[in-house]
Amino acid sequence: MALNITDGYYVYMRNPVNEDAGPLYAYTAMPSSGLRQWYPRESYDKVEMGRYFGHTCNLPLCLFPAQGTLPMGHADESSYMARHQLYDIIVDPQQTAPLYDPEREAYFAPRIAEHLRAYEAPSEQHTIKFGRGDKGRTVEMVGRLGFEPRTESL
């Protein structure tokens, strides 16, 4: 699954860097019998318990290994390409023609990392999207480039 960000002019979709979209986990404070529809009984022995997030008021959570879903490719692609996508949503509102603009991607990528940190995203989300689990260094790894907002009217 991609993480998306927009400035109102462009949308940037950051896809997993690994083909299996992992590692990925589900967190719950109350495992119940309803979990069987998502997690097979064979996975129960892999469940871990801990205090993972500050916003849960120190409540212990169960961490279940989960299977990721790969983003769908374009019709002309036969396999997962680990490609991030950038679209100009003013010129291409249907998002049919992805742009190649490494500088613009370098503008958006650290902002996604900042949001991941600000909302206490699990460390595996940093690994999935940026290829490393070091939350504190993700922004520095990706780099920073500034852009002026567009001035033309919509």
C-alpha positions in Angstrom: 0.0 0.0 0.0 1.3 3.4 -0.9 1.6 6.4 1.4 0.3 9.5 -0.5 0.9 13.2 0.1 -0.2 16.3 -1.9 0.5 20.0 -1.9 -2.7 20.6 -4.0 -0.7 20.7 -7.2 1.1 17.4 -7.2 0.4 14.0 -5.6 3.3 11.8 -4.6 2.7 8.1 -3.9 5.5 6.4 -2.0 5.3 2.6 -2.5 7.0 -0.1 -0.5 10.6 -0.7 -1.4 10.4 -4.4 -0.9 8.4 -6.7 -3.2 6.6 -8.4 -0.3 5.5 -5.0 1.1 6.9 -6.0 4.5 7.6 -6.3 7.2 4.1 -5.5 8.2 2.2 -5.9 11.5 -1.2 -5.3 12.9 -1.6 -3.9 16.4 -4.6 -4.5 18.6 -5.4 -4.1 22.3 -8.0 -6.8 22.3 -7.5 -9.9 20.2 -10.8 -11.7 19.7 -12.2 -14.6 17.8 -13.0 -12.2 14.9 -9.3 -12.0 14.1 -9.4 -15.5 12.5 -10.9 -13.9 9.4 -7.7 -11.9 8.9 -5.0 -13.9 10.7 -4.8 -17.7 10.5 -4.4 -19.7 13.7 -0.9 -20.7 12.6 0.2 -17.1 13.1 -0.8 -16.9 16.7 2.5 -18.3 18.0 4.2 -15.3 16.3 2.2 -12.7 18.3 4.2 -10.4 20.5 3.0 -8.2 23.2 4.4 -4.8 24.2 4.0 -1.1 24.7 4.6 0.3 21.2 3.0 3.7 21.1 2.8 6.7 23.5 -0.8 7.5 22.4 -2.1 4.3 23.9 -1.5 5.5 27.4 1.0 2.7 28.1 -1.6 0.0 27.3 0.0 -3.2 26.1 -0.8 -4.2 22.6 -0.7 -7.4 20.6 1.4 -7.3 17.5 0.4 -9.7 14.8 2.5 -10.4 11.7 0.5 -9.4 8.6 0.7 -9.8 4.9 1.1 -6.7 2.8 -0.6 -6.1 -0.5 1.4 -4.9 -3.4 0.3 -1.9 -5.3 -1.2 -2.6 -8.7 1.1 -1.9 -11.6 0.3 -0.5 -14.9 -1.1 -2.8 -17.6 2.3 -2.8 -19.4 4.1 -4.0 -16.3 4.4 -7.7 -15.6 5.8 -7.5 -12.1 6.2 -5.3 -9.1 8.5 -2.4 -10.0 9.0 -0.7 -6.5 8.2 2.5 -8.3 7.1 5.6 -6.5 4.6 7.8 -8.5 4.3 11.5 -8.9 1.5 13.2 -10.8 0.7 16.8 -11.7 -3.0 16.8 -10.6 -3.6 20.2 -12.3 -2.4 19.2 -15.7 -3.3 15.5 -15.3 -6.2 15.2 -12.8 -6.9 11.6 -13.9 -3.3 10.6 -13.0 -2.7 8.8 -16.2 0.9 10.0 -16.9 3.3 9.7 -14.0 6.1 12.2 -14.0 9.8 11.6 -13.6 11.1 14.4 -11.3 13.6 13.3 -8.8 13.9 16.8 -7.3 10.1 17.0 -6.7 10.1 13.4 -5.2 13.0 14.6 -2.9 10.7 17.4 -1.8 7.8 15.1 -0.8 9.7 12.1 0.6 11.0 13.8 3.7 7.6 15.2 4.4 6.1 11.7 4.4 8.9 10.7 6.8 8.1 13.7 9.1 4.4 12.7 9.2 5.4 9.1 10.0 7.4 10.4 13.0 4.8 12.9 14.1 2.0 10.3 14.2 4.2 7.6 15.9 4.1 5.3 12.9 5.6 1.9 13.7 9.2 1.6 12.8 8.4 -1.0 10.1 6.6 1.7 8.1 10.0 3.5 7.8 11.6 0.3 6.7 8.7 -0.4 4.2 8.7 3.0 2.6 12.4 4.1 2.9 14.3 0.9 3.2 15.5 1.4 6.8 13.9 1.5 10.2 15.9 4.4 11.7 13.1 6.9 12.3 15.5 9.6 13.4 17.6 9.6 10.3 15.0 9.0 7.5 14.6 12.7 6.7 18.4 13.2 6.4 18.7 10.0 4.3 16.2 11.2 1.8 17.4 14.8 1.6 15.7 18.1 1.4 15.0 20.4 -1.6 12.6 23.3 -1.4 10.2 24.4 -4.0 8.1 27.5 -4.4 4.3 26.9 -4.6 2.7 27.5 -8.0 1.2 30.9 -8.4 -1.1 30.3 -11.4 -4.8 30.1 -10.6 -6.8 26.9 -10.7 
